[in-house]
Amino acid sequence: MIWMRLVTAAFAAFVALPLAWLAYAAFIPAEALVRANLATFGLSLDNFRALAGTGLARSMGVSFLATGLVVAAQLAFGLGAAYAIRNGLRLLALVMVLLALPSELLLVPLFRLLQGLALIDTLGALVVPFLASPLVVFLLLQALRRVPWEVVEAARLDGAGEVLIVARVIAPILRPELTATAVLAFAAHWNLVLYPRIMTTEPLWTVQAFLTELLRARPFEWGLLGAAALVASLPLLVLYVVFEKRIIETFEAGFRT
Amino acid sequence: MAERASLRRPPTTQPRLRDRVTARRAAFALALPAAAAFVAFSVVPLATVVRYATWRWSGTTEPVPVGAANLLRLVQDDALWQSLATTLTFAAIALPVFLTLSVVIALAIEGLRWERAIKALLFAPGLVTVGGSAIAWYLLYNPDFGVVPELTGLALPWTSQPWAALLYVVLFTLWQQTGYGVLVASASLRGIPREVKEAARVDGAREDQVRRYVVLPMLRPTLLFLTVIGTVFSLQSYTAVYLLTRGGPFGTTRVLGYFLYETAFERYELGYGAAITLFALVFTLLLAGLQARLLARRGAAEASA
């Protein structure tokens, strides 16, 4: 049907425009902006040089460290939980409730809890409350449901313990799904905006806190903003381009109703 | 000794069954770290909100118990009801568009050579660094100096007009999230057996009739599922509001979640923020309960039909 294709084309253009702009704006030469003339298209690397002293590198380091730790924990703990549920543990209801819970509800109570644990303004504040993720458990459980259970039974008959089975039998089979889930978990934590701003201050700013502050402090320096936005997006863009097929397949399989 | 014992044991299913039970118990233990984390950092915090809601508390000073004062103030607070109305308006605009686009696009690209490329494109905004996306939108669509207003003369006056600001946040949210919906709809389209559609065609149905009378009814569970996801997205729109409008102009895009954040962490009234959290929690649970009942009733209706 032609109107459906038109809707799709229009929406695809709407989605693509900001992405294309994200890629282009980083290279806008300063002259084009001084003359306020967008027709003076051109490419320049000056904007990236201007980023040097802004603290972007530091904030990306913080984000990489916190997100890396979180993703590792979420995969390990999530796989364990998914395996237990697959074996009959009744934990899925709790996972589904947590999955549907708007995240802002946890801001105030987590602030109090982290205060009590003396974790406010530490790296721990960015990591400890995120050790397990309901989305990761759910996606890995959906993946586990497609694993023929004979492989587990056979490993048990061979005398393998449960930890060994998960680490040596299940994990290799689920490698594509684990990779895809890792990227989704990475994006979810990397893209937290308000939470890190509440729980930490400047030396521990994450990349999102840095970007929102840059936009507030220097709203007219387009080239600089564009370059910062692009550099901050690169890790996720690279991960997405490399693993796009697996991510989409895992996500589709996870939510097949 | 052990060898002899195993030799003597006849090969029945009994010991294997017992082994299987112990194995399952051992497997359950693997859920402990995740379960402990869920309890410690989600369940317990949510339960303690009830207590924090009775405090006057700036976050840095010692809390002072004030009983039900926060809750009494909350139900009389115009800002609460305004933010609730804003949230519902947001959902009323965003949800139908989200559902329609998800299904229409999934149907349109099914089996197309471009299917994978379009899905990859539509899913990308959800993964791009969200602060970077906000910057790109700001530079593109700012009504005073953005690229699109400069080049086309068409501007959405989201910095000054309340309706435009809410629409702007809705558009950004749809830009970010519709890819998820398309993937979910597309996955369930693939779950429809080919024979069902073939049978309708054999009976003389045209393509649009197959779509309307065969495919769409079979997508009903997916639509309900997408409604649930879309509701969660709507309730979480506070991040987009923070990035794009900070609740303005004149507080007209202050959705419930943003009202909560602003009260607790920009005005430093965490006790009052806890009361808003409690209200939002009850509201979410009521909504979830309503949706669960709807799902159950539809399910029952289909079972009896």
Interface residues (C-beta under 8 A of the other chain):
Chain A: M1 M4 R5 V7 T8 F11 A12 F14 V15 A16 L17 P18 L19 W21 L22 A25 A36 L38 A76 F77 G78 G80 A81 Y83 A84 I85 N87 G88 L89 L91 L94 V95 L98 A100 L101 P102 S103 E104 L105 L106 L107 V108 P109 L110 F111 R112 L113 V128 P129 F130 L131 A132 P134 V137 R156 L157 G161 E162 V163 V166 V183 L184 A187 W190 N191 V193 L194 R197 I198 V207 Q208 F210 L211 T212 L215 P219 W222 L225 G226 A228 A229 L230 A232 S233 L236 L237 L239 Y240 E244 K245 I247 I248 F251 E252 A253 F255 R256 T257
Chain B: R16 D19 R20 A23 R24 A26 A27 F28 A29 L30 A31 L32 P33 A34 A35 A37 F38 F41 S42 V43 V44 P45 L46 T48 V49 Y52 G59 L101 V104 I105 L107 A108 I109 R116 I118 K119 A120 L121 L122 F123 A124 P125 G126 L127 V128 T129 V130 G131 G132 S133 A134 I135 A136 W137 Y138 L139 L140 F145 V147 E150 L151 W175 T178 G179 Y180 L183 V184 S186 A187 S188 R190 G191 E207 D208 R211 P221 T222 F225 V228 V232 L235 Q236 Y238 T239 Y242 L243 G257 L260 Y261 A264 F265 L270 G273 A274 T277 A280 L281 T284 A288
